[in-house]
Amino acid sequence: MTTPTNQEPLKKEPPEIKVPKKKKNFLTSTFDELKLVVWPNKQQLFSESVAVIIMVSFSAAAIASVSRFYGWAASQIFR
């Protein structure tokens, strides 16, 4: 037989956020972050741009076809 205890489970406190002592200028911080970005090369940029354009075109065509279908169906019902 076990006896109940009044001890609560240990709660983990979130780690404290360390604020740098020196305040950097906003633009300096922005440029530092931009140096960490992995920029795509021309081939990646081109192929991904083409993929986005194709997907947007297909999505627009699908939305237009559904809209026209519902417009046609509404015109058939509400003559």
N, C-alpha and C positions, 0 to 999 in steps of 0.2 A: 504494500500500500504506500502511495506517495503522499507527501504532505504539500499543500500549496505554499508557495513562497510569495513574498511581497516585493520581490525584486523585479524591476522592469528590465527588459532586454536593453543592452547598451545601444545607444543611438549614436550613429556616426554623424559628426558635424561636417558640413560641406567645407571643402578646402578654401582657405582665404585667398582672395584675389590680390596678387601683389601689384601694387601701383608703383611704377618707376618713380624714383625720387626726382629725376630731371624731367621737366615737361618739355617734350619736343614740339617743334612747330608742326602744325597740321600738314603742311605741304611736304615737309621732310619725312614725316611718318608715311604719307601716301606714297612717295617715291620709294621708300624702303620696302613697302609692301609690293609695289609693282615690280620690283627687282626679283621677287620670289615667284612671280607668275611664270608658268611654262607656256610660252606663246606658240601657236601652231605655225607650221611652215606653210608655204604657198599651196602645196598639194592638198594638205589637210583642210586648209581654209576653203579652197575651191570645192572639194568633194562634200564637205559638210554644208556649205552654202547651197549647193545643188540639191542635197537631200532635204534641206529645210524648205526650199522653194517647191520641190515636188510634193512634199507632205502638205504644205499649205494649199497648194492647188487641188490636191485630192480632197482635202477637208472642205474647201470652198465648194467644189463640185458636189460633194455629198450633201452639204447643207442646202445648196440651191435645189438639188433634185428632190429632197424631202419637202422643202418649202413649196415647190411647184406641185408636187403630188397632193399635199394638203390643200393647196389653193384649188386644184382641179376637183378634189373630192368635195370641198365645201361648195363649189359652184354647182356640182351635180346634186347635192342634197338641198341647197337653199335656192332653188330656181324661182 
